[in-house]
Structure formats: C-alpha cells, structure tokens
Amino acid sequence: MINKFEILQHIIDESDIRRKIALYCRAVDRGDAGLLRSLYHENAEEIHGSYRGGIDGFIQYAQDIVSLAESTAHHITSVIVDICGTEATSESYFISISSKLVIGDDDPVDLVISGRYLDKWLQDADGAWKISKRKVVQAARAGR
C-alpha cells in the first residue's frame, strides 16, 4: 500500500526544489549574493558558460556578467524533479534576457539565451534542499 505521508513529503520536497530554482533566478537578476549563496551547498560545483568551479567564484562571475546589462530576467519552464531519499536531480529549461548588454566597445545589445539547468540536490543536516552541482547546457543564443 502507498504510504500517504511519503507521497505528501515527496510533494513538499518537489515544491521546495521548484521554489529554489525560481529563487535562483531572482537572486541572479537582483544581484542578491546572499540569496544565491543560500541555495548551494558549501562545496557545490558550478559549470556555467566559461565558469567551472565553486559557488563563491560563481557568485562573482554571475555578478560581473549581470552588471554589464541594464537589466536581466530569467524565466523557468518545463521543470522535472526526481527525488530519491535525501538526493534529487532536476532539469529546468530557462530563457534569459539581458537588456542593453555592453560587451567590449560594441554598442549595447539585447541578448536572449536559452538552455537547461541540470542540477543535483542534496538535503543538508536540517533537511533543506541545496544544489550540490549545476551544469548549464546552452541551447540557443541571439542578440541585436
């Protein structure tokens, strides 16, 4: 027989992970380093564009890129979460829009990037879900 409490906990855990994926977007778009840091395990690994490394370096990398644009907006679609005990994986499609991005000496461009976030999640000692590894797979990029 299916344990209703386990099903309920699974729904709660999936909802928490989905919320944290959305909070990631908020943190990056608003330059909120504290919020961004809170979503990752201390020893998390990030593979994101030209960046490969730990979370603290990634926070600086993200802030440097976002600061080149007048505004950014990340949008999440098609989230799939698989949970097994205290570990989980998620795949989220994203669209990122950077308005008036300045790259070098060129005129500002509006840049749209789409792709997928491939995440591994672990629960910490308090039961909170945090990203232990994120790999970004870029699908398309358009500017001007």
C-alpha positions, -999 to +999 in steps of 0.1 A: +000+000+000+012+035-008+021+055+023+002+088+020+027+105+043+056+096+020+036+109-010+029+141+008+066+145+018+076+139-019+052+167-030+066+191-004+102+183-013+095+188-051+077+221-044+107+232-023+131+224-051+110+242-077+108+272-055+146+273-051+150+271-088+128+302-091+147+319-062+180+313-082+165+334-110+155+361-085+190+361-069+209+364-102+186+391-116+186+412-085+223+407-077+214+391-043+246+373-034+233+362+000+202+346-015+222+330-043+248+316-018+220+301+004+208+279-025+240+260-027+260+235-006+293+249+007+313+226-017+289+229-047+303+227-082+290+251-109+296+245-147+282+276-163+294+291-196+331+297-193+330+293-155+339+260-138+344+259-101+329+266-066+299+286-056+318+317-043+337+322-076+304+316-095+286+343-075+313+368-085+312+356-121+274+360-122+275+395-107+302+406-132+281+394-161+248+408-148+264+442-142+271+446-179+234+448-187+208+474-179+185+446-167+182+408-168+153+385-165+155+347-161+124+326-169+120+289-160+099+264-179+094+226-180+108+216-147+113+179-140+123+168-105+133+133-094+137+126-057+153+095-041+157+098-004+179+128+005+192+132-031+174+146-061+180+157-097+162+184-117+162+196-152+148+230-159+146+248-192+154+285-190+152+317-211+175+345-200+170+381-214+197+407-209+187+442-220+213+467-233+242+444-226+276+460-232+302+437-245+336+454-250+335+486-271+304+475-292+270+491-290+247+476-263+227+446-274+196+428-262+207+392-256+185+361-253+199+328-241+180+296-237+191+262-223+188+238-194+199+238-158+209+202-149+210+201-111+220+177-084+204+184-050+212+171-015+194+177+017+216+193+044+216+183+081+185+205+087+166+188+058+169+218+034+174+211-003+205+227-017+223+225-051+254+203-049+261+205-087+247+226-115+256+222-152+242+247-177+236+235-212+231+264-236+207+257-264+204+290-283+218+325-282+206+355-301+215+392-300+209+426-316 
